[in-house]
Amino acid sequence: MSTIAARPLLRDLLLTSRPLSWINTAFGFAAAYVLTTGRIDAAFVIGTLFFLVPYNLTMYGINDVFDYASDLANPRKGGAEGAVLSPARHRAVLAWSVLLPVPFVVALVLLGDPLSWLVLAISLFAVVAYSAPGLRFKEIPFLDSATSSVHFVSPAVYGLVLARATPTVPLVVLLLAFFAWGVASHAFGAVQDVIPDREAGISSIATVLGARWTVRFALALWALAGVLMLFTAWPGPLGAALAIPYIVAVWPFRGVTDADSAATNRGWRRFLLLNYVCGFLATMLLIGWAALGGSAF
């Protein structure tokens, strides 16, 4: 029996759920909900737990099962950047990916209203549509990056809707900046997989634009996210500076060729670290906003 096949199921589920990404989805929901309502209640706890683990297991579990063939040929898979699951695990991972979220979703539906149901449905559809056979949005260039961004923006949107936040222009601009950041992040991440994806016959924004122009597209979107933050409520404009570290980290790869695209994995690892650093700084901005008297978006 291979090492992969012999691993405990729980370990495979953990690897598949990408623990490094848990905070990226849970924080958006939690911050949006608690800053709108000013309270920690059942909806906050259930929603945060849902977007922390079950949501990520569903998103990445479906991906790892249906991307198994291409992941085998991808040297960066098999660890924190994606599990390579034994075929013997596929049915169990899919079952857990579908069933684990169910009690959370049922509870959130009971706690919500029709508008929150719609947003949650869109969020879950995007998670499934990205990798599931028959949809495979990840193989439709540009839609792949947009869908991936929805994966990270929709928890925040859902938190706002569940908390019955009042839409404002600065709030919408903030969400657009977050969306632009998400599109840029996915696009840059796709560059390192140009060769494995082409060999597997998988289309992506990077296989269509090529490595060099995809990196430049990502740089432009991060810059756009920074500019948009200038039009948010104070101290939101300070968040424009958070785009700079991403641009600096990725700038050296602006001329990368398709043949050398795997080298961008160094930039991708920096990106993963930057998410924690910039996430901390964004949290400080939110605390500052609340300290200045903000009680709702």
N, C-alpha and C positions, 0 to 999 in steps of 0.2 A: 504493500500500500504506500502511495506517495506521501511525502510530508504534508502536502496541502490537504489531501483527503483525510489524514489522520488527525488533523487539528480539531479541537472541540468546536461544536457548533456555535457556542456562545462567543468564542474568539473570532470566528468568521463573521458573525453578525456584527460584532464590535468593529472589526476592520472595515466591513462593508459600509457601516454607517458614517465613516469618516469623522472620528472624534474631533479632528482639527477644525471641522466646519460647524460643529454643533452651535457654538456661540454666535456664528454669523446669522443664523436664522432665529434662534431663541431671543437674542438681544433686541432685534428689531421689533418683535412682537411685544416683549416685556416693556421696553422703553416707551413705545407708542401708547400702550394701554395705561401704564401707571402714571405717565405724565399727563394723560388726558383726564383720568378719573381721580388721581391723587390717592388711590387706595390699592391695597393688596387684598384680593378676594378670591373666591373659588375660580372665577373665569381667568384671573391672572395666573394662578397656580397651574390650572389645567392646561391653559394655552401655552405657557412657558415650557412646561414639561413636554407637551406635544411637539412643539417646534424645536425642542432640544434634541430628542432622540427618535421617536417614531417617524416624524416627518423626514428626517435625514435617512433613516433606514429604508423607507419607501423609495425615496428619490434615488439613492445610490444602490440599493439592493436590486431594483429593476434594471438599473444601468449595468451593474456588474454581471448579472445573469445573461442579458442579451448582448453584451459586448465581450463575452468570454473569448471568442475566436480572435478578435483583434487585440484584446488585452494580453493574450499569450505571447504575441509578437512585440509587445510594447515593453521596453526595458525598465520603464519607471513604474510599472504596475507591480503589485505584490506587497505593498506596505501602506504607509500613510497616505499615498496618493492614489490608492485604489487597490482593492483586493482582487486576486486571481482565484476565483472559486472553483473547486473541483466540481465537475458536472454532477457528481453524486450529491452535492449540496444545493443545487439549483432549486429543486422543488421546495426544500425546507426554507431557503432564504426568501423565495417568492411568497410562501405562505406567511412567514413572519412579517414580511414587508406589507402585506395586505391586511393581516389580522391585527397586528399590534396597534395601529392607529385607530381601529374601530371604536373602542370605548371612549377614547378622547374626542373623536369626531362627534359621537352621539351626545356626549356631555356638552360640547361646545354648541351644537345645534340647539339643544334644550335651553342653553343660556343666552342664545342669540336671537336675531330677528331675520326676516327674509333677506335684507340687504347683506347682513353678515354671512348668511348661508351662501349667497351668490359669490361673494369674495372668496370664501373658503373653498367653494366648488371650483372656481377658476384656478386657485392656487394648487389644489390637488390634481386638477386636470393637467396643468402645466408639468407637474412632477411626473405624471404617468406618460404624458404625450412625448416627453423628451426622449425616452428610450424604448417604449413598448412597441412591439411589432405592429405594423399597420398604420402607425402614426410617425414615430421616429423623427421628431422635430430636430433632433441633433444632427440629422443628415440633410437638413434643408438650410443652406448657407444664409446667414443673417438671422433667419428665424431661430437658429440654434442659439445664437448669442442673446437674442431678445428673450427667448424662453428661459434660458439660464438666469438672466437678470430677474425675471419674474419670480423665480424660485426664492430669491433673497429679498426682493422688495415686497412681495405679497404678504409675508408674515407681518410686516410693519403696517401695511394697508389694512390688513385684517384686524390688527390690534386697534387701529384708529376707528374703524367701523364698528367693531364690537363695543368699544367704549363710547360710541356715538359722538365722536369729535365733529366739530363744525368745520367744514372745508374753508380754507382761506387761501389767497394767492401765495403767500410765503410758504404755506404747508405744501401746496401742489408743486411749487418750484423745488422744495426740498426733496420731495419724492422723485421728481424728474432727475435731479442731480444724483440721487441714489441709483436710479435706473441706468443713467449714463455710466456710472461707475461699474455697475454690474455687467453691462454690455462690453465695456473695455476689458474687464477682468476675464470674462469668458473668452473673448477674442484672443487675448494674449496667451491664455492657457492653451488654446488650440494650436498655437504655433509649434510647440514642442512635439506635437503628434502628427505633423504634416506627413512625414514619410510613413509611419505605421498606418495612418488612416488611408493614405493612397494605396498602399500595398494590400490593405483589406477591402478596398473599394468603397470606403466611407467618405462621403462629402462633408465638408465643413466650411465655415467662413475662411479658414486658413488655407484649405486646399484650393479654394477658388481664387482668393486674392493673392495667395503666395505669402511666404513668411514675412518678407520685407514690408509689404503694404499692409499686412494684418497688424504688425507691430505699430506701424505709423497710425493706423486706424484707432488702435487702442490708446495710443498717446493722445490723439485728438479728442477722444471721448473722455479721458481723464481730465484733460484741460477744460472741456465743456462742463464737466461736473463741478470743477473748481469755480468757473465763472458763474454758474447757476447759484452756487452757494452765496455769492455776493448779494443776491436778491432775496435772501431769507431774513427772518426776524433776528434781531441782535440777541445773543452773540453768534448767530449762525454764520455771518460773513467771515468770521475767523476760521470757520471750517474750510474755507477755500484753500487755505494753506495745506490742508491734508492731502490735496491732490499732488503737491510738489514731490513728496517722497516717492510716490508711484512713478511719476514721470522721470525722476532722477534714476531710479532703479532700472527702468526699462529702456531709457534713452540709449545706452550702449548697444542695444540690439536692433536699432532702427534700420541698419543696413544688412541684417542677417540674410543669408541666402537659404533657399529651401534645403540644400544639401547640408547646411550647418544648423538647421532649425532646432535640432536636439539640444544645442548649446543654450537655448533660452530656458532650459530647465533650471539653470542657475538663477536666472531672473525670477522664475516662478517660485523658487524656494524663498527668495527675498520677499516676494509678494506675500507669501503665507505669513512670514514674520511681521511684515508691515501691517497686515490686517489686525494683529494683536496690538501693536504700538498705536496705530491710528485709531483703533477701536477704543483704547484707553483714553486717548486725547478727546475723542468724540464724546465719551462719557463725561469727561470733565466739563466740556462745553454744555452738555445737557444739565449737569448739576449747577453750573453757573447760570444757565437760563432760568432754572427753577428758583435759585437764590435771588434772582432779580425780580421775582414776583410772578413768573409764569406758572399758571396753575392748569392751563389747558392749551392745546395747540390752536 
